[in-house]
Amino acid sequence: MVAGAVPDTPVSPPGDGSLAFRHPMKHTLRTLLLAGAFLAGLVSTPASTKNAVVIQADFGGVVMMGVCYTVSKDLAIFRVQPPLPRHDIEAAARSLHYNSQVWPEGTAFVSVVDPGVGTARKSVVLKTGNGYYFVSPDNGSLALVAKEYGIAGVREIDEKINRRPGTEWSHTFHGRDVYAYTAARLAAGVITFEQVGPLLEPKVVPLEYPAPTVGNGVATGMIDDANDDGFGNMTCRIDRHTFARLGLKEGERVHVVIKDGDKTVYEETVPYAHTFGDVPVGANLLFINSSGFVSMAINQGNFSKKYSIGSGRAWTISVRRG
């Protein structure tokens, strides 16, 4: 499961897409008054010429919001919550891919999962074919969005220009000093993409996921997400197009085997369902999730936690007609 981008309340600065009122009654009264005025034609919301900034990190990230706010008090700034798993570059790539799908052109995304901070990995801005900007270390975090949206250009951040003033001595917090600052300047129109820094080859560091396979009526793929802290749905790298090669229809039963290396952890025949409510509460199901990948779940339960499912290259799922 991946986290979602949400405005912060009540500690976030104004301009982050939230209403930071501390008294609930005042909040309610002001909201009602504004709503009534709007319906009466007395209030209009001016269109902002600035783009949003969306921040994800493997820590809280509030300080990066503050950096953005110093660039422009008119920016809409959002954080992905909860924080991503520490040092998990693949989780960062999945989260960027999932959360970026619905934002408008021009949105600047900041991704800071950077165990190699201060080393030779490059600090870049990826501009995708649909007009998004992704500001991140080029360490694999950008692999999935580059593949999904295409690469319009990659530029290395010139820290002589695009670095928060007075931080030249700091080498271990590029998220604060370089990425948030550069993203905010892009979103606010202070700089253009061409002013980010030198143009690089149109490529980013890839993620070497094992490809899913289909043969002899069986689809097999790596489990890459088994977060048991949330809803606990398990996701694998079998995409819906690959899975369709089995010729299954929703409502059929499928035989599922999950392994950790050579050890079978889970084996059961379950429904290939359209959605959770197609099975009784507490029942297991296989379905195609909202990102287009094969997933396992318990209706109103936590599949990964119940069956102690992990993720990574040693973890695989195989599916065939039941």
Summary of the structure (lengths in Angstrom):
residues: 322
radius of gyration: 22.1
end to end distance: 26.3
largest distance: 67.4
contacts: 1040
relative contact order: 0.12
helix: 24%
strand: 29%
